[in-house]
């Protein structure tokens, strides 16, 4: 029996897994300072936008700046990984000629 799920569902699942692996690699694996920066920016590129927006919002609510940064960090990077996986799945389906399941 084949599991029929939409591309959106598969992309969301893949984005969650990739985000979890990226956060594990950056925050849990011991690195030196320079190496951690080297892992941080390529694996979590949404941090650049999260830092800029949390800095702006930190002027409005300074006590919650760390919470805003963490929320934006997870949100932006999830969107980043979702877009990448969705594009990869759609490209694979286009090239291979597979039909997408639309829940019908």
MDTraj code that builds the backbone (N, CA, C; nanometers):
import mdtraj as md
import numpy as np

residues = "UNK UNK UNK UNK UNK UNK UNK UNK UNK UNK UNK UNK UNK UNK UNK UNK UNK UNK UNK UNK UNK UNK UNK UNK UNK UNK UNK UNK UNK UNK UNK UNK UNK UNK UNK UNK UNK UNK UNK UNK UNK UNK UNK UNK UNK UNK UNK UNK UNK UNK UNK UNK UNK UNK UNK UNK UNK UNK UNK UNK UNK UNK UNK UNK UNK UNK UNK UNK UNK UNK UNK UNK UNK UNK UNK UNK UNK UNK UNK UNK UNK UNK UNK UNK UNK UNK UNK UNK UNK UNK UNK UNK UNK UNK UNK UNK UNK UNK UNK UNK UNK UNK UNK UNK".split()
xyz = np.array([
    [0.0846, -0.1177, 0.0000],
    [0.0000, 0.0000, 0.0000],
    [0.0890, 0.1238, 0.0000],
    [0.0558, 0.2159, -0.0841],
    [0.1324, 0.3387, -0.0981],
    [0.0691, 0.4516, -0.0185],
    [0.1521, 0.5291, 0.0463],
    [0.1028, 0.6440, 0.1210],
    [0.0878, 0.7601, 0.0234],
    [-0.0325, 0.8152, 0.0137],
    [-0.0576, 0.9293, -0.0740],
    [-0.0626, 1.0553, 0.0105],
    [0.0373, 1.1369, -0.0071],
    [0.0428, 1.2654, 0.0632],
    [0.0771, 1.3733, -0.0376],
    [0.0352, 1.4920, -0.0076],
    [0.0621, 1.6030, -0.0985],
    [0.2081, 1.6460, -0.0892],
    [0.2513, 1.7202, -0.1887],
    [0.3878, 1.7718, -0.1881],
    [0.4100, 1.8653, -0.0702],
    [0.3057, 1.9375, -0.0324],
    [0.3138, 2.0278, 0.0823],
    [0.3459, 1.9496, 0.2096],
    [0.2797, 1.8356, 0.2278],
    [0.3022, 1.7540, 0.3474],
    [0.4434, 1.6978, 0.3494],
    [0.4877, 1.6432, 0.2359],
    [0.6232, 1.5892, 0.2294],
    [0.7269, 1.6986, 0.2507],
    [0.7040, 1.8154, 0.1958],
    [0.7982, 1.9263, 0.2122],
    [0.8030, 1.9734, 0.3568],
    [0.6885, 1.9794, 0.4214],
    [0.6849, 2.0195, 0.5620],
    [0.7604, 1.9210, 0.6494],
    [0.7389, 1.7926, 0.6261],
    [0.8081, 1.6903, 0.7032],
    [0.9589, 1.6971, 0.6795],
    [0.9988, 1.7091, 0.5543],
    [1.1416, 1.7186, 0.5225],
    [1.2027, 1.8455, 0.5817],
    [1.1299, 1.9559, 0.5786],
    [1.1814, 2.0817, 0.6346],
    [1.2004, 2.0698, 0.7851],
    [1.1072, 2.0037, 0.8537],
    [1.1226, 1.9845, 0.9980],
    [1.2447, 1.8990, 1.0299],
    [1.2642, 1.7933, 0.9523],
    [1.3800, 1.7066, 0.9749],
    [1.5102, 1.7817, 0.9472],
    [1.5165, 1.8524, 0.8358],
    [1.6380, 1.9273, 0.8027],
    [1.6663, 2.0381, 0.9038],
    [1.5615, 2.1057, 0.9488],
    [1.5796, 2.2105, 1.0497],
    [1.6302, 2.1509, 1.1804],
    [1.5736, 2.0384, 1.2197],
    [1.6213, 1.9713, 1.3410],
    [1.7661, 1.9278, 1.3304],
    [1.8040, 1.8717, 1.2162],
    [1.9429, 1.8315, 1.1960],
    [2.0369, 1.9520, 1.1947],
    [1.9954, 2.0603, 1.1322],
    [2.0792, 2.1803, 1.1279],
    [2.0972, 2.2390, 1.2671],
    [1.9901, 2.2461, 1.3437],
    [2.0011, 2.3016, 1.4798],
    [2.0846, 2.2097, 1.5692],
    [2.0705, 2.0784, 1.5502],
    [2.1528, 1.9855, 1.6264],
    [2.3001, 2.0049, 1.5919],
    [2.3309, 2.0154, 1.4623],
    [2.4702, 2.0321, 1.4196],
    [2.5304, 2.1624, 1.4702],
    [2.4498, 2.2670, 1.4761],
    [2.5031, 2.3971, 1.5175],
    [2.5123, 2.4093, 1.6694],
    [2.4075, 2.3682, 1.7405],
    [2.4015, 2.3971, 1.8838],
    [2.4438, 2.2820, 1.9743],
    [2.4378, 2.1575, 1.9288],
    [2.4687, 2.0459, 2.0166],
    [2.6056, 1.9838, 1.9926],
    [2.6529, 1.9849, 1.8704],
    [2.7843, 1.9289, 1.8408],
    [2.8897, 2.0300, 1.8859],
    [2.9850, 1.9857, 1.9692],
    [3.0843, 2.0818, 2.0191],
    [3.1789, 2.1294, 1.9088],
    [3.1925, 2.2607, 1.8996],
    [3.2810, 2.3250, 1.8027],
    [3.3581, 2.4339, 1.8750],
    [3.4624, 2.4784, 1.8115],
    [3.5278, 2.6004, 1.8549],
    [3.4456, 2.7185, 1.8045],
    [3.4819, 2.8371, 1.8458],
    [3.4040, 2.9552, 1.8083],
    [3.4012, 2.9759, 1.6575],
    [3.5177, 2.9711, 1.5941],
    [3.5236, 2.9956, 1.4501],
    [3.4490, 2.8886, 1.3716],
    [3.4613, 2.7640, 1.4156],
    [3.3920, 2.6557, 1.3463],
    [3.2416, 2.6667, 1.3628],
    [3.1977, 2.7108, 1.4803],
    [3.0539, 2.7229, 1.5016],
    [2.9952, 2.8317, 1.4125],
    [3.0661, 2.9419, 1.3942],
    [3.0204, 3.0454, 1.3024],
    [3.0187, 2.9904, 1.1607],
    [3.1181, 2.9106, 1.1270],
    [3.1232, 2.8484, 0.9958],
    [3.0070, 2.7528, 0.9709],
    [2.9572, 2.6870, 1.0725],
    [2.8400, 2.6002, 1.0595],
    [2.7108, 2.6805, 1.0675],
    [2.7103, 2.7838, 1.1493],
    [2.5879, 2.8590, 1.1794],
    [2.5304, 2.9295, 1.0565],
    [2.6117, 3.0040, 0.9859],
    [2.5595, 3.0824, 0.8741],
    [2.5128, 2.9989, 0.7552],
    [2.5851, 2.8956, 0.7129],
    [2.5328, 2.8174, 0.5997],
    [2.4114, 2.7322, 0.6357],
    [2.4073, 2.6769, 0.7564],
    [2.2968, 2.5888, 0.7928],
    [2.1730, 2.6639, 0.8403],
    [2.1890, 2.7806, 0.8961],
    [2.0759, 2.8592, 0.9465],
    [2.0807, 3.0003, 0.8873],
    [2.0579, 3.0146, 0.7563],
    [2.0704, 3.1463, 0.6932],
    [1.9613, 3.2441, 0.7356],
    [1.8523, 3.1954, 0.7886],
    [1.7462, 3.2846, 0.8349],
    [1.7870, 3.3654, 0.9571],
    [1.8993, 3.3311, 1.0180],
    [1.9467, 3.4039, 1.1357],
    [1.9801, 3.5484, 1.1028],
    [2.0206, 3.5749, 0.9810],
    [2.0543, 3.7114, 0.9412],
    [1.9296, 3.7996, 0.9490],
    [1.8191, 3.7504, 0.8913],
    [1.6935, 3.8266, 0.8954],
    [1.6349, 3.8287, 1.0357],
    [1.6480, 3.7179, 1.1079],
    [1.5957, 3.7123, 1.2445],
    [1.6673, 3.8125, 1.3343],
    [1.7973, 3.8259, 1.3177],
    [1.8730, 3.9210, 1.3991],
    [1.8318, 4.0643, 1.3688],
    [1.8137, 4.0949, 1.2411],
    [1.7764, 4.2320, 1.2042],
    [1.6372, 4.2674, 1.2570],
    [1.5435, 4.1777, 1.2426],
    [1.4071, 4.2061, 1.2875],
    [1.3990, 4.2072, 1.4396],
    [1.4688, 4.1146, 1.5073],
    [1.4627, 4.1138, 1.6537],
    [1.5327, 4.2357, 1.7125],
    [1.6340, 4.2860, 1.6439],
    [1.6997, 4.4093, 1.6892],
    [1.6026, 4.5267, 1.6814],
    [1.5268, 4.5317, 1.5726],
    [1.4263, 4.6371, 1.5572],
    [1.3161, 4.6230, 1.6618],
    [1.2650, 4.5016, 1.6812],
    [1.1590, 4.4800, 1.7798],
    [1.2105, 4.4897, 1.9228],
    [1.3407, 4.4702, 1.9412],
    [1.3991, 4.4823, 2.0745],
    [1.3928, 4.6236, 2.1285],
    [1.3823, 4.7207, 2.0406],
    [1.3670, 4.8594, 2.0862],
    [1.2270, 4.8847, 2.1388],
    [1.1297, 4.8071, 2.0884],
    [0.9917, 4.8224, 2.1338],
    [0.9698, 4.7466, 2.2639],
    [1.0096, 4.6197, 2.2663],
    [0.9965, 4.5356, 2.3862],
    [1.1323, 4.4728, 2.4168],
    [1.2176, 4.5427, 2.4897],
    [1.3543, 4.4950, 2.5103],
    [1.3648, 4.3645, 2.5896],
    [1.2698, 4.3382, 2.6772],
    [1.2788, 4.2177, 2.7604],
    [1.2537, 4.0909, 2.6807],
    [1.1829, 4.1000, 2.5704],
    [1.1452, 3.9822, 2.4923],
    [1.2289, 3.9646, 2.3662],
    [1.3396, 4.0345, 2.3559],
    [1.4197, 4.0298, 2.2335],
    [1.4749, 3.8893, 2.2073],
    [1.5196, 3.8184, 2.3091],
    [1.5740, 3.6838, 2.2906],
    [1.4654, 3.5865, 2.2451],
    [1.3475, 3.5993, 2.3009],
    [1.2365, 3.5125, 2.2615],
    [1.1941, 3.5406, 2.1178],
    [1.1896, 3.6673, 2.0805],
    [1.1552, 3.7048, 1.9430],
    [1.2611, 3.6510, 1.8468],
    [1.3881, 3.6626, 1.8836],
    [1.4942, 3.6125, 1.7965],
    [1.4828, 3.4621, 1.7755],
    [1.4601, 3.3877, 1.8834],
    [1.4500, 3.2419, 1.8705],
    [1.3297, 3.2011, 1.7862],
    [1.2185, 3.2689, 1.8051],
    [1.1004, 3.2393, 1.7250],
    [1.1203, 3.2694, 1.5777],
    [1.1807, 3.3846, 1.5497],
    [1.2093, 3.4208, 1.4104],
    [1.3152, 3.3295, 1.3493],
    [1.4122, 3.2885, 1.4285],
    [1.5165, 3.1981, 1.3806],
    [1.4550, 3.0663, 1.3329],
    [1.3694, 3.0083, 1.4140],
    [1.3042, 2.8825, 1.3763],
    [1.2102, 2.9054, 1.2582],
    [1.1325, 3.0113, 1.2614],
    [1.0357, 3.0380, 1.1553],
    [1.0996, 3.0624, 1.0200],
    [1.1995, 3.1492, 1.0143],
    [1.2643, 3.1802, 0.8869],
    [1.3395, 3.0599, 0.8305],
    [1.4052, 2.9850, 0.9168],
    [1.4792, 2.8693, 0.8682],
    [1.3861, 2.7571, 0.8257],
    [1.2710, 2.7429, 0.8918],
    [1.1724, 2.6445, 0.8455],
    [1.1237, 2.6821, 0.7059],
    [1.0944, 2.8091, 0.6857],
    [1.0509, 2.8537, 0.5520],
    [1.1611, 2.8291, 0.4491],
    [1.2864, 2.8560, 0.4856],
    [1.3990, 2.8333, 0.3953],
    [1.4062, 2.6861, 0.3533],
    [1.4037, 2.5971, 0.4515],
    [1.4121, 2.4543, 0.4204],
    [1.2861, 2.4045, 0.3498],
    [1.1709, 2.4609, 0.3794],
    [1.0480, 2.4218, 0.3116],
    [1.0548, 2.4569, 0.1630],
    [1.0990, 2.5778, 0.1323],
    [1.1081, 2.6203, -0.0080],
    [1.2065, 2.5316, -0.0844],
    [1.3196, 2.5004, -0.0236],
    [1.4188, 2.4163, -0.0903],
    [1.3623, 2.2767, -0.1155],
    [1.3007, 2.2157, -0.0160],
    [1.2487, 2.0797, -0.0341],
    [1.1287, 2.0775, -0.1277],
    [1.0443, 2.1787, -0.1218],
    [0.9294, 2.1832, -0.2118],
    [0.9758, 2.1952, -0.3568],
    [1.0743, 2.2796, -0.3806],
    [1.1283, 2.2942, -0.5163],
    [1.1929, 2.1639, -0.5634],
    [1.2627, 2.0964, -0.4735],
    [1.3262, 1.9697, -0.5112],
    [1.2211, 1.8631, -0.5429],
    [1.1162, 1.8535, -0.4637],
    [1.0108, 1.7549, -0.4878],
    [0.9372, 1.7849, -0.6170],
    [0.9028, 1.9106, -0.6387],
    [0.8321, 1.9466, -0.7623],
    [0.9192, 1.9238, -0.8855],
    [1.0480, 1.9529, -0.8745],
    [1.1394, 1.9284, -0.9858],
    [1.1504, 1.7792, -1.0138],
    [1.1613, 1.6993, -0.9092],
    [1.1688, 1.5545, -0.9264],
    [1.0425, 1.5013, -0.9931],
    [0.9268, 1.5477, -0.9466],
    [0.8012, 1.5006, -1.0057],
    [0.7880, 1.5458, -1.1515],
    [0.8347, 1.6641, -1.1835],
    [0.8282, 1.7133, -1.3213],
    [0.9198, 1.6323, -1.4126],
    [1.0425, 1.6094, -1.3662],
    [1.1397, 1.5372, -1.4477],
    [1.0992, 1.3909, -1.4652],
    [1.0507, 1.3293, -1.3569],
    [1.0164, 1.1872, -1.3650],
    [0.8780, 1.1620, -1.4232],
    [0.7959, 1.2635, -1.4341],
    [0.6611, 1.2490, -1.4915],
    [0.5603, 1.1911, -1.3949],
    [0.5900, 1.1903, -1.2642],
    [0.4969, 1.1392, -1.1648],
    [0.3837, 1.2380, -1.1410],
    [0.2678, 1.1865, -1.1163],
    [0.1526, 1.2704, -1.0846],
    [0.1573, 1.3065, -0.9360],
    [0.1083, 1.4242, -0.9028],
    [0.0992, 1.4636, -0.7623],
    [-0.0353, 1.4213, -0.7069],
    [-0.0382, 1.3901, -0.5806],
    [-0.1622, 1.3513, -0.5153],
    [-0.2254, 1.4776, -0.4568],
    [-0.3468, 1.5046, -0.4932],
    [-0.4140, 1.6274, -0.4507],
    [-0.5236, 1.6001, -0.3473],
    [-0.5303, 1.4803, -0.2936],
    [-0.6299, 1.4506, -0.1914],
    [-0.7676, 1.4219, -0.2449],
    [-0.7808, 1.3880, -0.3718],
    [-0.9111, 1.3646, -0.4340],
    [-0.9533, 1.2218, -0.4165],
])
top = md.Topology()
chain = top.add_chain()
for i, resn in enumerate(residues, 1):
    res = top.add_residue(resn, chain, resSeq=i)
    for name in ("N", "CA", "C"):
        top.add_atom(name, md.element.get_by_symbol(name[0]), res)
traj = md.Trajectory(xyz[None], top)
